[in-house]
């Protein structure tokens, strides 16, 4: 299973504010993207493998949460306070009973029983704003609602001032109300009943929309960062879309007996039906000759499990280089890819390496290297669990330099390497891949021992790699 910890950690480090809500949003989107992509793979993965990857992602999330802790976010309190100011501001209408101008208003003759409401703000002023809030919203929306008995006690105070401001400006009572609402400052006439609360809460109302806007901007930023994280996590699904049509072309190079021996489960998961080129020399003799013409040397160096200090055991093999046209992304034409089939018959181990240019804008990689191992016969104990970065060198016995990139484990025997898309790294990786003649790939078996796959480009491989990079430019 892949190590998702560094991928999620980078995404969280890029956030301006790593609150629990933002972190949870990143985790949820990463989890849904991973599960969705893994379920669309061809051939489909078993539920056990998907569950294993999900648990690996959850484990990485737990590690990150343990590191970040769980701070409490204070944004929620402002919105409830922002709703209350609107009913409280018009509530200071106890002055309405003093002038007799309230009864003449045609829509609501009920303002006459104003004395009861005048006593309400004095006794229950701090508690009534919540009750007046729903009444205020219903009265302006539907004018016939003031007919019921209880509501009229409150409705006359809320709707009339607003109607007087808009429609009945000449009214004597409407003028002071209009001066108080927009300015929110000269509320000296309304200070005794509820003026203090009315003046303070509208100020909080101005801050509430700013908080909402900041949250929207923050969510947009998180979405952009999450797109990069999902691209890294879903790289396996992106690259396996054409696995069914690509891997059957890999050369097995063994007799009919060993060809039937590979583990069926691994073959089904990787999507490679090993087709032997040499046993079919009679019907396809020309294809065998072309492969033999480009075969180059390969050596497998394995650590001695009994004595790690002893000299490593060497197993001879061969590698065949091809330039092939493979399926691109959905809706895109075929693209050129470098295919190297490395085989060690005596060890029962094969490697199919595919190098292609990355056309997915959401994936931060210039090129991708897909590594699919197959075990058969004596190689059943050589299932690969971990890999290192690909190293390139000029001589077989020289010391190699690693490419700039990030290895990702999809499952046992299936890995991906994303090459860095920084301009300096692209130039360095291209120079090493096109000019150096030998490649090393360090691996660790599931059983414990380590090994190095060493294979040569030679004349045929150099020509294939150079042609591919010329087409990609």
N, C-alpha and C positions, 0 to 999 in steps of 0.2 A: 504494500500500500504506500501511497505517496505521502511525503512529509509536508503537510499543508501549513505547518506553523510559520515558516518564513514568509510564505505568500500572504497569509492573513496579517502577520505582523507588519509587513510593508504597507498594506492597505490602511491599517489603523494608524501607523506613523504619519501617513499623509493627511490624515484628518485634522482640521483646525481645532476641533473640540471633541475629545474622545469620551463622550458621555455614554452611560449604559444604553440609552436608546439608540444612539448612532451605532455603537458596537453591535447591538442586537440586530439592527437592520443589515449590517454587513454580513453577520453570521447567517441570517435567514436567507439572504439572497444567494450567498455562496453555497449554502446547503441545497437549496432548491435547484440552482443551476447545475451542481455536480450530479445530483440524483437524476435530473432530467436528461442530461447529456449521456450519462452512463446507460440509461434505459433505451437510448436510441442507437446504440452501437450495433453494428453488423459485423459478425454474428452477435446475437444478444448475449449479454453476460448473465450468469446465474445469479439468483437472488442473494446467495451467500457472498459472492464477490462484491455486489453493490452494498450489502450490509457492512462488509468489512471496510470499504472505503468511507461509508458514512460514519462508522465508529472512529476511524482515523481522523476525520474532520472534526467530530465532536471532541476527541481528545485534545486536538490542537486548540480548539475554542476554550476548553477548560484551562489549559495552560496559560492562554492569554488572559483569561478572566482572573486567574490567580495572580498574575503579574500586575494587572491594571487596578484590581479592586472594583468596588461598586459605589462610586460617588452618587449622591442624591442630586437630581436635576431640579432647580427651582422654577423653571418656566411655567408649569401649570397654574400656580396661584393667580397670576394677573388676569387671565380671561374671565373667571367668575366675577371679579371686582369690576371688570370693564362693563359687564352687562347691567349692573345695578345703577350706575350713575344716571341713566336716561330716565327711569321712573322717579328718581329722587329730585332731579332738577325741577321738573314741573310740579312736584308735590307741594312746594311752598305756597300753594294757592289758597291758604286760609284767608287771604285778604279779599277773596272774591265775595264772601257774604257782606262785607262792608258796603261796597257800591251796589246799587240796585240794577246795574247794567247786566248782571248775569241772567235774570229772567227773560229779558227781551230776546235773547238768542233763540231763533226758531228751531234749530235741530233738537235742543234738549231743554225743555221747560223745567226739568227736575232740579236744577241748581238751587231752588229755594230752600230745601232742607240742608243748607250749608252749615248751620251750627253744629250738628253732630260731627261732621268731618273736622271742624275746627278743634274739637276736643281730642280727636284721635292723634294728630301730630304731637300734642303736648305729652300724652301719656305713653303712646307706643311709637314715637318717632323713630327710634333706632331699629325697631323690629318690623315696621310696616313696609320698608322698601321692597322686600321680597314678595309681599302680597300684591303691591301695586304694579309690579313688573308685568305679570300676565294680563292684568286688566288693561294696562296701557297699550299693550300690543293688540289686544282684541278690539278695543274701541276704535282706533283709527282705521283698522283694516276693514271692519264691517260696522257701519253706522247703526243698523237696527239692533245691535246687541245691548244698548243701554236700557231696553225695555224691562228686563228682569228687575226684581226688587233690590237684592243686595248690591249688584254692581253700580247702580246710579249713585250710591254714596261716594264712590271713588271716581267714576268716570267723569263727572262734571269738572273735576279739578284737572284732569289730564288732557282731554281733547280740547276743551274750550280755549285754553291759551294758545294752542297751536293753530286753531282755526282763526283766532283773532289776529295772529301774526300774519297769516297768509291771505285770508279772505276779508276780514273785518278790521283792517288797520285803524280806522277812525275811532274805534271804541276807546273809551277813556281808560279802561282797565288793561287793555292790550298793550298800550305803550310802555308802561313800566316793565311788563313781562318781557317784551322784546328787548329792552335794554339790558335786562338781567341775563337772558340766555346767551346771546352771542358774546357779550363781553365777559361774562362769568366773574366780573370783578365787583361792580357797584351793587352788591346784594345787601346793602345796609337795611333796607325795608324788610327783608325776609330773614334776617339773622335770628330773631328770637325763636321762630318755630323750628325750622330745619335747615337754616342757611348754611351752617358749618359743614354739614354732610354734603349738601348739594354742591358747594364750591370745591371741595377736595376731590370728590370722586370723578367729576369730569376730567380732571387733570390725568388721573390714572387711565381714563379711557383713551387718551391720545397715545399712550405708550403701548397699549395692547396691540394695535395693528402693526407697530414696528417689530414687536416680538414675532408676530406671524410671518412678516416678510423675511426676517432673518432666518426663521426656520425653513422657509421655502428655499432660500438661497443655499442654506446648509445642506438640505436634502438633495438639491441639484448637484452640489459638489460631491456629496457622498456617492451619488449615482455614477458620476464620471469615474471616480476612483474605483468603485466596485466593478465597473466594466473591465478594467484592466485585470483585477483579481480574478474575475470569472474567466477571462481569456486564458490566464495561466492554468487555472484548475481544469478547464475544459479542453486543454490542448490535446489530451489523449483522445477524446471523442472526435475532435476535428480531424486528426490525422488518421483515424481508423476507418473513416467513411469509405475509402476505396480499398480497404484491406483485402476484400474478397477477390477483386480483380487483379491485384498486384502480386500477392504472395504465391499464387500457383505457378508463377513463372520462375521461381527460384530453383536452382539446379541442386538435386540431391546428390548425385554422383555415386550412389551405392547400389548394390545388387538388390534384387526383388525381395529377398528375405529381410534384410535390415529395413527396407522401406516400409514394411508392414508393422515393424516393431515400435515406432514412436508412440508416445503416450497419446491416446486418442483425445483425452480431455484437453491437454495443452494445445493439440492441433486444432480442435474446435474453437477454443477461446481466441487463439492468435489469428485464426482464419486462414491457415496455410495448409493446403493439401500437398504434401511433398510429392512432387512428380519427378521421377528419375529420368535423367537425360541419357546416361550411358546405357542402361539396359534396353532402351528403345532405339538403339543404334540402327536396327534394321529398317523400321519405318521412317525414322527421322535422322538419318546418318549425317545429312548436311548440317543440321542444328548442332549435333555433338561435335563435329569438327570445328565449327565456329567458336564454341565454348572452349574447347581444348586449346585453340590457337591463342586465346587471351588469358589462359590460366596463369596465375602468378603464385609465388611462394607464400606460405603461411605457416606459422609455428605457434603451438600452444604450450606455454610454460605454466606448470602447476606446482603449487607448494606441496611439500611432503607433509602429510597430516601427522605422521608419527614423529618426524623430526623436522620442525620448521627451519632449523639452521642448516639442514642439508641442501645440496644443490637441487634446484627445481627440475622436475621431470619435463622433458621436451617431447612433444608429439607433432609430427609433420602433417601439414595439410595444404590446401590450395585455396585461391580466391579467384573469382571470375567477375570482371567489371563490365557493366553495360550502361548505355544511355537509353532510357526508356521513356515512353509517353504514358503518364499515369493520370487518373481522374483527378480533376481539381475540385474546388468547392462546388456546392450545389449551384447550378446555373452558369458555371464557368467552363471554358473549353479545357482540353487536355493540356498538361504542362510537362515539361521535360524534368526528369529526375535521374539522379545517379544511383545505380543499384550495384551493390557489392555482395556476392554470395560467398561466404567463407565457410569452409567445411573441414572438419577434422574426423575422417572416417574411423580411425582407430580409437578415438575418444567418444564417438557417438554424439558429437556436438556440432551444430551448424548455427551460423549467424547470417541473417538477412538484414543488411544495412541500407537504408534509403535516405538520400540527402535531397532535399527539395527547397525551393524558394518559398518563403511564407507570403501568402497573398491575403491573409486575414488581418485587416487593419486593427482589430481589437486585441491581437496577440503581439506583445512587445518582443518580437524576434525577427531577425533578418532571414534566417534559414532554420529548418528543423531537421534533425537527424533521428530517424526511427530505427530502433534496434530490437529485432525479434529473434529470440533463441529457440532452438528446437533440440530436444534430447531423444535419443533412441538407443536401444541395445545397451552397451556399456555406459552410455551417457545419462542414464536415468538418475544417477546420483549427482549429476552436474547441473541441476536446476539453478539458474542464476537468481540471486536475491538482491544484490546491489551492484551498481556500476559506478565508475568514475568518469571524468570528462575524457573525451577522445584526445590523445596526444599524437603529435606528428614530429618526425625526425628525418634527417637526411640519410643516416646509415642504420643498418639493422641493430648494431650493438651500441649505437649512440643513445644519448639522453634526450627524451622528447619534451616538447612544450605543449601545454594544454590549451585548447581553444577557449575563447571567452564565451561562457554560456552557463546554463543551469540544467542539470540532469533531473528528470522526473520519473519516478517509478509508477507505472500503471498497475502492474502485478508481477509475479514471478515470471521471468523470461520475456517480459515486454517493457521497454523503456523508451523515453524520448529525451532528446537534448535540444533545448532552444538556444540558438546562438544569439549573442547580444546584438541589438540594433543600433548601438552607438556608432557614429561614423568611424572613430578610431578603431573600435573593435571589429567592425565590418572589414575594414582594410586589412587588419592583422589576420583575421580568420581566413580571408580570401587568399592572402599571400601564402599562408601555411598549407592550405588545402590544395592549391594549384602547383606549388613549387617543391614541397617535400615529398619524399618517396616512400616512407614507411609510416605505418600507423600502429599505435598501441592502445589497447582498451583493457583497463584493469577491472576485474570482476571479483565478486565474492559469492561462492556457492551457498545454497541453502543449508548444506551439510556442514559448512564451516570453513573449509580450505579456500585459499585465494588463488587466482590465476591471472595470466596476462595473455590476451589474444594479440598476436603480432602478425601483421600481413602487409604485403607489398603492393604498391600501385603499379610499378613497372611501366613499360612503354604503353601498354594497352590502357591501364588505369589512368595514367597521366593524360592520355588523349581524351578519354571519356570525361574526366573532370574538367579539362580545359574547354572542351566543346560545350559542356553544360553551363559553365560560368559565362562563356561568350553569348549564349542564348539568353541568359538571365539579365544581362546588362541592357 
